[in-house]
Amino acid sequence: MTQILFAGGISLAVSILLTPILIRLFSRQGFGQEIRVEGPQSHQTKRGTPSMGGVAIIAALWAGYFGAHLLGVFTDGAGVSASGLLVLGLATALGAVGFLDDMIKIRKHRNLGLNKTAKSIGQFVAAILFGVLVLQFRNDAGYTPASTHLSYVRDIDAISMWPAVFVIFCWLVVAAWSNAVNFTDGLDGLAAGSMAMVLGSYVLVTFWQYRNACTGGPKATQEITPGCYVVRDPLDLALIAVAGGGACLGFLWWNAAPAKIFMGDTGSLALGGMLAGLSITTRTELLAVVIGALFVAEIVSVVIQIAFFRTTGRRVFRMAPFHHHFELGGWAETTVIIRFWLLTAIACALGLSLFYSEFLTIGG
């Protein structure tokens, strides 16, 4: 528990202190955001706001995770794990793809950075490497960071994939979540605030998995009981989740409306990758759809808009992602943000309720 508090505190402090430094640095360098011409006209006033604030989020994530482990040396805490490093590596790799995208936008003074092919290749390479490595590194109990089963709250035994199919599945999950968070990052503080709540939920999920682990948890010396969780490194994943949540909260201090800096693709792709990695390594791919329902709704709105327009020539929404639909309908930006935060809180509460109710059903 001490390490979790350390990770959250360190990441929060680094994020909230580093972000204003980046604001001044990027402002001097002219690293301003370009705004979509076809978007809400009120957004044109944001043109020139510093972008690439995701650098602070990634730096805070690293500092929180490794800082907690460094302090853990003096408090008999657990060391770094394969699961934690793989999720951290996935988030960082996707953050690097987003950084390149943001730099191209800034250097060429346009709203489009990497083309779709280049960005997709970057996501593909990061996801495939993650998918391959996450099936390696067996511990003494024989657990790997992930399994080839589809999972809800734990593995669904009836749905198992060949390793090659699982790797492709990882790519789909990583691409979906990274793009979903990227689409959501269109209003001041919307993605950062929502992701803080989602990652906070995963802190509770992973800590509960640790407390009720089949092996390696505080009850490891006891007989394996019904409802225990077969997760390789739940406590270390809790450190990743809390470090990410702390980083988001610290960044939100400066990113809340009116935003003084945007996270850019650097932050949104990294956070989406972190969520994808946590869902896979905690065996909660389907539960994540409930907890991260806002991000799911955002990407689904884009898919629906494109599919409907190409088949009928008409639009379902005034503009997609659908947070812009409400803006164009007359809602103030802050109204959309707060109401979407409330929807995220409801989704997180529902997801945690489903998680706990499954434990009560299985564990009695």
Secondary structure by P-SEA (a helix, b strand, c coil): caaaaaaaaaaaaaaaaaaaaaaaaaaaacbbbbbccccccccccccccccccaaaaaaaaaaaaaaaaaaaaaaccccccaaaaaaaaaaaaaaaaaaaaaaaaaaacccccccaaaaaaaaaaaaaaaaaaaacccccccccccccccccccccccccccaaaaaaaaaaaaaaaaaaaaaaccccaaaaaaaaaaaaaaaaaaaaaaaacccccccccccccccccccccaaaaaaaaaaaaaaaaaaaaccccccccccccccaaaaaaaaaaaaaaaccaaaaaaaaaaaaaaaaaaaaaaaaaaaccccccccccaaaaaaaacccaaaaaaaaaaaaaaaaaaaaaaaaaaaaaaac
